[in-house]
Structures are given as C-alpha cells and as structure tokens.
C-alpha cells in the first residue's frame, strides 16, 4: 500500500505546528506525491446562510508540484471541476486550478470551458471577497471579466497538513542536451518495461512566463507521465505527461495576468520538450518546442 507521511502541519494562523518546510521541500525534490488536508465548518466556508456548523474534512491531491530555488514548494490541483458541496457541481463548467504554497498562501485560476463569449480587459480587478466569510482574505484579483479569472487569497482553514508519498526513485538525470548527469537510461527503460510508473521533473519550463527584466528563478515542475515509448535502436525514451499548469516561478507562487497557462508535455531523454499549450483566455492551442534538463523517477 502507498504510505503517506505528514511532512508539514500548519495551524489556522499558518504557523508551523509540526514537521518543517525543509522536510516538505526535500520530499518534493525527490519526486514525492502531495496531498493536502484541511478542515472547515460548513456554514463558514460553504453556505454562510446555513445554521449547519458541521465540520468538514477535505483532502485533495496536487498532481503538479513545484520546487523553486530548491527551498520553496507549491502544488496545483489540475483535474478539479468546481464542486458545490454537498450536491454536485458549480453553475459553469471550468477548471479549478487551486494553488497552495508551503506557507498556506492560496490562489485559484478558473478557465471556463463552456464557450461563453468574453471581452473583458486584462489586468487588476476589484477584489470581491465572498460575503459573510471573514476567514477568506482576498489579496488581489485579475482578469475578472475574461474567460480566465484568477485571484490570490488566504482562507484561514483550521489546519493545513501537507502529506507526501515519498515512493519515487530517481533513475536518470540529464541536461538540456540529453547528456547524462547521473543514473542511466537503461535503468529507466528497464523499470518502464517492467510496468513501473514514471514521473518527470522538468527544469526551467516556466522561464518564458516572467518578464526578462525580472530574471529567471531556478525551478522544477514535477508531474507524472502517462504513456511512455522507447525506440530500441535509437536508444531514445519519451513520455506524454498528465495535464500541467505552468505559473511564473516566484516565492510565493501566485496568479497574475498572462503569467500562467495549461496543457500537456511530450518529453524525451535527449532534452527535447514539446508543450501543447492552451491559452486560458481563448482556449486556443499551440505547440511550443524547447530543451530542458530533466530528472526521471520511477516506482
């Protein structure tokens, strides 16, 4: 069975209760999977007009994780449609790209999927915190009248527990030209051919999202692979990734206008990466090709 350990726990004031940010960053850097546990009351967070003060426990998975400057971690929900507890889904189909930082700072980007026309301006928008939620602190809002609104916030959950499954084993690391830095391609191929799952850590994937004057911040994006393929004569291995969300690397990670998008990766062991990018404002696609150092994990 997969085991989960609490690497870090924060209280409602987001101060460390147990574990450490260093332990969390170390696990994420080893490719660990991330799930975050929170608690809240129904009539404080779901329906403030209700007299139902029932405690709700939530655990959510964060299939995309980031390690920034080798010390800062964040995770993003990449598969979530908005849930309207306890009955069903929210009124409009969209993705709920919730982003949680290691210090409890949160954010959400919501690209709508229903094709309704939008013509709103990009940029800062008026903050509109949910009425009757004093624990919900909106910091800034962006692109409210577009197809991809986002905002950064903190909700004072009663507890934050960052659980990791440190089950992955690094078997190969190479630079952007495919030169092996550690491990061996043969170990990756043998594990893949034996049915092992594969995860990748792509270095510098989000560099183009930051203005040039800000400079690049070292970061890795971690995501599990789906299908894998090995060309036995060329000695070339490649995978297609699960969905990813790119965000401008920062400490903390946050959403702003035009510094995030989503899509899928095709990654090869010679450093060749193709990103099938979806523009969240228009839902149009393009393929972007680049080269990156990659670390490969199996379990």
HURAWO-V528114 format. One record per helix or strand of 3 or more residues. SS is the DSSP state (H for helix, E for strand). FROM is the first residue (numbers start at 1). LEN is the number of residues. If there is no record, write none. Layout:
ss = (SS & SS)
from = (FROM & FROM)
len = (LEN & LEN)
//
This chain:
ss = (E & E & H & E & H & E & E & E & E & E & E & E & E & E & E & H & E & H & H & E & E & E & E & E & E & E)
from = (5 & 16 & 21 & 33 & 42 & 55 & 64 & 72 & 97 & 106 & 136 & 148 & 159 & 169 & 180 & 185 & 198 & 207 & 212 & 219 & 236 & 244 & 260 & 272 & 285 & 294)
len = (7 & 4 & 9 & 9 & 4 & 7 & 5 & 5 & 5 & 7 & 7 & 8 & 7 & 6 & 4 & 9 & 6 & 3 & 3 & 13 & 6 & 4 & 9 & 7 & 7 & 5)
//
